[in-house]
Structures are given as C-alpha cells and as structure tokens.
Amino acid sequence: MEYVWGYAIRREWPDGAHDLFGFAADPETAQRWLDRDRAYWRGGPVRPAAVYLVAANAADVDRHPVAGCRRSCCPDSPERGQR
C-alpha cells in the first residue's frame, strides 16, 4: 500500500502552513472528498487560502504531520489525469 499512487487533498492556510490528507487511489473518490471539504469551509469565518488535489502516494499522506506543516518537499503538484 505504501507505494500506491493516487490523490490527496492539500489545504493551504494563509499563514503558509498546509495540511495533506484524504488519500484516494481513484479520481472520483478524491473529487468527492475535495468537494465535501470545500463545502465545509465555504461558510465559516476561518477559511483556507486554497484547497486542491495533488498527486501523492499513500506513504506521503500517511507520514504527513497532522497540522501546521511548512515543509517544501510535500506533494504540491496538480491533479494527475485531469479530464
């Protein structure tokens, strides 16, 4: 499972930190999770600067810090296989 490639949600915060979570191997599941996350934050007083899908492997997501990451080596590429 560690080397399986798929998609994860990357949430950017105004202070420069980011979150990486929600690994999904198929694009349909990843898009549903992304839509749900965007809807959750849309009406609140605190909002991320950006929320988008990135190409990632399961290990990237599993080992990522829970919150407040500022590492530049984290996955930040756009979606793979855009339709």
C-alpha positions in Angstrom: 0.0 0.0 0.0 2.9 2.3 0.7 3.8 2.8 -2.9 0.3 3.1 -4.3 -0.1 6.4 -6.2 -3.3 8.4 -6.2 -4.6 11.7 -4.9 -4.7 13.6 -1.7 -6.2 16.9 -0.6 -3.9 19.7 0.2 -5.3 22.6 2.2 -3.2 25.8 2.3 -3.6 28.2 5.2 -3.0 32.0 5.0 0.0 31.7 7.4 1.9 29.4 5.0 1.2 26.1 6.7 -0.6 23.3 4.9 -2.5 20.0 5.6 -2.2 16.9 3.5 -4.9 14.2 4.0 -7.6 12.0 2.4 -5.6 9.6 0.2 -7.7 8.0 -2.6 -6.5 5.8 -5.4 -9.3 6.8 -7.8 -10.1 10.3 -9.0 -13.8 10.1 -8.4 -13.5 9.4 -4.7 -10.8 12.1 -4.4 -13.0 14.6 -6.1 -16.0 13.8 -3.8 -13.8 14.3 -0.8 -12.4 17.6 -2.2 -15.9 18.9 -2.9 -17.0 18.0 0.7 -14.0 19.7 2.2 -14.5 22.8 0.2 -18.2 22.9 1.2 -17.3 22.6 4.8 -15.0 25.6 4.9 -17.1 27.8 2.5 -19.4 29.3 5.1 -17.1 29.7 8.1 -15.3 32.7 9.4 -11.9 30.9 9.1 -11.1 29.7 5.6 -8.1 28.1 4.0 -6.4 30.1 1.3 -6.7 27.1 -1.1 -7.9 23.5 -1.2 -7.0 21.3 -4.1 -6.0 17.8 -5.2 -2.4 16.8 -5.5 -0.7 13.6 -6.9 0.6 11.7 -3.9 1.5 8.2 -2.8 0.0 6.6 0.3 3.2 6.9 2.2 3.3 10.7 1.7 -0.1 11.1 3.2 0.3 8.5 6.0 3.5 10.1 7.2 2.5 13.7 6.9 2.2 15.7 10.1 -1.4 16.2 11.2 -1.4 20.0 11.1 0.9 23.0 10.7 3.3 21.6 8.2 5.6 24.0 6.4 7.9 21.6 4.6 8.5 22.5 1.0 9.1 18.8 0.0 5.4 17.8 0.5 3.4 16.9 -2.6 2.2 20.1 -4.3 1.7 19.0 -7.9 -1.6 19.5 -9.7 -4.0 16.6 -10.3 -2.8 13.7 -12.5 -5.0 12.6 -15.3 -7.3 15.7 -15.5 -10.3 15.2 -17.6 
